[in-house]
Amino acid sequence: MAVTYRTQEPIITSLLDTDWYKLTMMQGVHHKYPNASVTWEFRCRNAEDLRPYLGEIRSQIDRLASLKLTEEESLYLSTFPYLSPDFIRFLELYRFRPEYVDVCMENDELCIFIDGPWSHSILFEIVILAIISEVRNRALYPDVTIDQAITQLRGKLGDLRRNYTQEQLTGFNLADFGTRRRLSRSVQEAIVGVLEKEFPGNFVGTSNVDIARRHGIAPMGTMAHEWIMAHQQLGSRLVDSQRAALEAWVQEYRGYLGVALTDTITLDAFLHDFDLYFAKLFDGLRHDSGDPIAFAEKCIKHYQRLGIDPRTKTLIFSDSLTFDKSMRIKSALEGRIRTSFGIGTSLTCDVPGVTPMNIVIKMVSCNGQPVAKISDAPGKTTSRNEEYVHYLKSVFEVTH
């Protein structure tokens, strides 16, 4: 089935149209693992037929090769004290290499494989997901407007203010995490603009670096699953891989970017490795799967066992959040630990009649050997090697 598009302009027009944690991880890879090679795979979790969009997706990925860091973007990155001059120079020379990306059909499903040096392929994940989402949305919802997205957001903000007092909303820290599954680039920017102007004191920033730069707001993010997953094959014993990943992060950022991601090999396995040393060095933890309140209770008890006041630490929640879900979590934890919320699809792809995509790109190997993520939520385990998953579970004593 052929698809007719209203427009064929490039979807990604800036090297910084990506999430902040891709750049922060990229610096760590550039400094510590410049020779590491990795493989990634795309998955559409809701089994949507993406065959009609194959040609346009390929075309948009090819267009990435023309992107480069501008002088203004380079100057912007240099304002962050933890981004090193040599890394910014590397970014100035960086170019996307579309030959690292294989886009094809297998068993009537869209398959995308990314295979190349980690430091040169790391930026593909977010931009390819954003490309797929926008290509599909252009085709399925050609008449949806930015104004509709803004109207929907303003309605939700109105509901929030009606359902919660100003006192309850105080301390509700909200960030936009919606780049990868956004309705479109222009919709994401419009949503950020509304939040910036109409939800001041609560809206704290966006994961999107390009939008953060142009709006003068904070870019949000630290690390993703890939950082910890890759360490399963970067030289340490497998049982020590989480500690090695955390230690490498601490050595790279020396106190900056102090939020660790917890569910690469389940929360319990993470907390086993997250000892007093790391608990004091990191400012907080991010939740991305499983029951958020159960997660918070375990983290609070863990800090207490270590003799750390949980009220000095922050939990970042980012798993399929809405305003109401975020407020329920905040209310349950009020006064016990600090909270912050990264909302993605519910912000940047929420228009009546529009069904958002459920798509991911995950690392599946590093240096030619398998890596895996064992989530706290059923169905989110990521690996194409069941034997390796079984081995990983046995090493970390994961029972589910």
Secondary structure, 3 states (H helix, E strand, C coil): CCCCCCCCCCCCCCCCCCEHHHHHHHHHHHHHCCCCEEEEEEEECCCCCCHHHHHHHHHHHHHHHHCCCCHHHHHHHCCCCCCCHHHHHHHHHCCCCHHHEEEEEECCEEEEEEEEEHHHHCCHHHHHHHHHHHHHHHHHCCCCCHHHHHHHHHHHHHHHHHHCCHHHHCCCCEEECCCCCCCCHHHHHHHHHHHHHHCCCCEEEECEHHHHHHHCCCECCCCCHHHHHHHHHCCCCHHHHHHHHHHHHHHHHCCCCCEEECCCECHHHHHHHCCHHHHHHCCEEEECCCCHHHHHHHHHHHHHHCCCCHHHCEEEECCCCCHHHHHHHHHHHCCCCEEEEEECHHHHCCCCCCCCCCEEEEEEEECCEECCEECCCCCCCECCCHHHHHHHHHHHCCCC
